[in-house]
Amino acid sequence: MKHPRKLHTDASNASGLSPNATPGGALAQATDRQAYLKNLTLRQLRIFEAVATHLSFSRAAEQLSLTQPAVSMQVQQLQAELGLQLVRKTGKKISLSQAGEEMLRQSRRMLDQVQIAEAAMTAFHLGNGAKGGLLHVGVVPTAHYFAPKLLMAFADQWPGVQFKLTVDRREAILRKLLEHQLDVAIAGYPPSEADVEAETFAQNPHCIVAGAGHALAKKPSVTWADLKDEPFLFREPQSATRQFFEHVLQAQSLQVTVSMELSGNETIKHAVMAGMGISFLSAHAFQIELEAGRLVVLKLEGMPKMVDWCLLHRRDSFLSGVNAAFKTFVLQHGNVWAQCA
């Protein structure tokens, strides 16, 4: 059993107090720190949040348009005032202490609330009252085919809302969401390790397509065996569409010929229409070409394959105002705007 005095000393050190502090002195220091917390500035919170998110003083400085010494000084001052080590530095690498991880969670919550308040006040300045605000939405490339219509439909119910729309790969969208660069996002279901909440609102059909002049395009039905020797155009390895198709092929115990790897839906579509091969795409990506008769969906058993469209937000965030209204709208009406013809 540990000596009571030793236990008291460890607890004091964990709180950043002097090992020789008297009970009254410890209470005074704790009271001083509580008073300091009441005077924390948004600048300090934003600097610490940036450093803790990037685990880099230089990247935080770049994000905030500050010098690295200024960022480092602010973090050091914060630690000194709290009497707690928030950031550990080992060589060129930094990490967060347990106190630092908790401070990051609390900082994000406070900054989220500030952003909500700023958006609400901006709405009143614009004369829109509670029916306004800034909404920053991130979407994966395939979702950008329907996202503008979805946003405009929401704007009809939430007059005065201002949008900022970011289109990027899923990994980048998730990172920006966790770094508070986005309010919400639209993408497929995220990896289990992602610290986000995901709620489905529509389905995303995927099909195998060929150019209008392709031999398989003229067949009333196609078997998986018919595809074995066909040249396939694949998305890049990091693409969620490619990963999904590889899972489909594995389920069919089918190996196909990868004739070319291309980046992006638009490049794939034009290559298919040029007769370079066939491909697996989300139906959202080729509706115009399908209606124009330039692409044909091959009629295979068990197709199209479906994945979910999800609305994503940070797990530790509390949605209110325009963010909460948008979430409700998407979950109730998003399937209408995410439908394929």
N, C-alpha and C positions, 0 to 999 in steps of 0.2 A: 504493500500500500504506500502511495506517495505521501510525503510529508505535506501537511496542509499549507505551510508557507511556500513550498516549492510550487504547488498547484496555483496559489495566488499569484506568484511571480510570473508563471507561464501565461496565465490569463491576462495579466497586465501587459506583458510584452506583445501578445497577440493584438491588443488594442492600441499599441503604440505608446503605452505609458511607461514611465521609468520604473525599473524593477524595485527601486528604493522609495517609490512614491508612497506617502501615507494615505490611508483611506480617504481622509478629507481632501488631500491634494488630488487624488485620482478623481474624486467627485467633481472637484473644481475644474480639472482639465476636461472631463467629459461634458460638463455644463458649458464650458467655453466652446467646445467643438459643436455642440448642439446649436449654440448661438451662431456659429460660423455657417453651419449648414443652411440656416435661414437666410443668409446673405450670399449664397452661391449665385453667381451670375450665369446668364445664358451662354456667354462667351466661354466660361470655364467648362460648362457642361458640354458644349459643342466640341471644344478642343479635346477634352478627355475622351468623348465618344468616338471621335475620328481616330485618335491614337489607338484606342482599345479595339476598334473595328479592324483597322489595317494592320495592327501590331507593328507599326512603323511610324517613327516620328517624321521621316521625310515625306512619306505618302500623305500623312495627315496634314503636314504643312502645305503640300501641293494642293490638296483638296480645299483647304481653307484660305489659300492665297496668303500665307504667312511664312515667315522665315522659320527654319528648323530650330534655331536657338530660342525663339519666342515660344514655340510650342513646347519645347522641353522645359523651359522655365515655368510655364503655366502648370504643367503636370507636377513638377517638383514642388511648387508652391501649394498646390492642392493637397499633395501627400503630407507636406509639413503641417498644414493647418489641421488636417484630419488626424494626424498622428498615426497614419496607417500607410503601409506600403501597398500601393495599387498596381504598380508596374514593376516587374523584375527585368533587369537587363543582364544578359549573359553574352559577352562579346558584342556582336552586331545584332543578336536576336533579342527580342523582348517578348515577355509573356505576362499574363495577368495573375495576380494573387487571387485567393478566394474572395478577399474584400474587393479587389478590382473587378472581378466578374459580377459581383452583386452591384457595385457602383455602376457598371455598364448597363445592367438591366434597369436600374432605377433612372439612370440618365436618359435612356431611350424612352421610358414611359413619360418622363417630364417633358422631353422635347416633342414627343407626339402630341401631348396636350397643348403645348405652346403653338404647334403648327395648326391644330384644330381651332384654337382661339384666334390665331392670325387670319385663318381662312374665313371664320365667321365675321370678324370685324371688317375684313376686306369686302365681304358681301354687303354689309351695311353701308360702307362708303360708296359702293356701286349702286346703292338703292335697291338691292335685291333682298335685303333682310336675311332670313334664315334659308332662303332658296337660292343661295349662291355659294361661292367658294371655289378654290382651285383644287382640281383633282388630277393627280399624276398617275397615269395608268401605263403599265408595261405589258406588252403582248409579244408572243413568239411570232416569227414571220408568217406562219400559216394563218394565224388569227387576224392578221391585218387586213385580210380580204373582207371580213365582216365587222371588224371593230369600229370603223367610222360610223356605220349605220347604227350600231348599238349605242354609241356615244350620243349621236344626234337624237335618237329616240328617248334617251334619258334626259337630255337637255329640254325636251318638250315638257317633261314633268318637273324639272328642276331649273327654272329660268335663271339666267345669270351665271350658271356654272361655267368656269373656264377650264379647259382641258390642256393637259400636256401629255402627248402620246409618245412612248418610246417603244421601238421595235428592235428586238435583239434575240439572240439565241437563248435557249432555256437556261443554261448555266449562268449567263450574264444577267438575265432577268431575275433569277433567284438571288444572285449576289447583290444586285441593286436594291431589291426588296429588303433584304436583311440589313443593308447599309443605310436604310431610310431614304434612299433616293427615289423610291416609288411608294405610293400609298397602297395600291392593290395591283394585281397582275392577272392576266388570262393566259393559261397554258394548259398542257396536259398534266396528268397527275404527277406530282413531284416525287423525287426519291425519298425513301423513308427517313433518311438522315437529315433532310432539309427541315429547318426549324420554322415551318410555315403551316398554317391551316389551309386545307383545300376542300372546297365544296363543289360538287359537280352541278352543271346546269344544262348541258347539251352533249350530244354525241358528235364525234368527228369521224366520218366514214373515209376509209382508205381503199383505193382501187388500183388495179393494174391497167395501165393505159398504153395504147399504141397509136401510131399515126394513122390517119384515115386510109392511106394506101397500103397498110401492112396486111399480109396474108391472113393473120389471125383476126384482124378487124372484121373480116367478111364472114367469119364462121358464126353460126347461131349459138354455139356453145363451145367452150374451150376446157380442156382438162389440164390438171397440173403437170401431167406428163408431157403435154404439148409445149410447155415452157422450158423444158430441160436444156434444150440446145439453143434457145433464143438469147441473143446478146442483151444483157440488162444494163441499164444506166443506174448506178447507185449514187445516193447522197454520200457526203463525206462521213468518215467513221464516227464523228462526234454527234451526228444528226440523230435526233429522237426518232425521225421517220425511218432512217436506216435500221436503227436498233429494233424497232417494232417489226420491220419486214424480215429481218434475220430471225426473229422469234417465230414469225409466221412460217418461214421456210423450214425451220427446225421442226415445227409441229407437223409439217407435211413430209418430213424426211426427204427433202428435195435439195439438191445442189444445182445452182444455176451458174451461168457464165457471166462474170462481171466484166463487161467490155470497157467500161469507163467509170471513173468517179468524178462527179461534178458537184459544185457547191450551189445550193439554192434552188427553189422550186422553179423560178423563171428560166434558169439555164437548162434544167432538166426538161421542161416543157418544150422549149425550142429545139433541143436535141432530138426529142421523140418525134416532133413534127417534121424534122429534117430527115427522118428515117434512120437515125443512128442506133436505135434499139427501142426496147420497151422499158417501162419503169413503174414503180409503186409510189403513188402520190395521194395526198389528202384531196378529197373531192372539192374542198374549198379552193384549191389552187388552179383548177382547170375548168371552171364553169363557163367562162366566156368562150374558150376554145371548143368545149363540148357543144355548146349551142351553135357555134359557127361551123361545126362539122369537121374541124381540123384534128380533133382527137377523138378516140373511141375507147369506151370502157369495155374491156374484155369480160365476157360472161363466164365466170368461173363459179363452181359450186362453193358455197360458204363465203362468198364475197358480197358486199364489201366487208372489210374488217373494221371494227369500231374501237375507238378509244374515247375517253371522256375529255370534255372541255371543263376546266375547273376555274373558279375564282379563288385567288390566293391572297392571303395577307399574313403579316407576321404573327406568330403565335403569342407574342407578349404584348401585342398592341390592342387597344380598345378603340373600336371604330365608332365614330359619332358624326353628326352633321352630314355633309355631303358624302363622306366615305361610307357611312352606314347606309345612307339612302341608295347609293350606287350598288352596294352589295345586295340589298333587298331587291332592287330592280332587276339585276342580272339573274338572281336565283329564281325570280318569278317569271321574267319575260325573255331572258337571254336566249332560250332555245328557239324563239321565233326568229331572231336575227341571225342565229348561227346555223340555220337550216340550209341545206344544199338543195338546189332545184332537182 
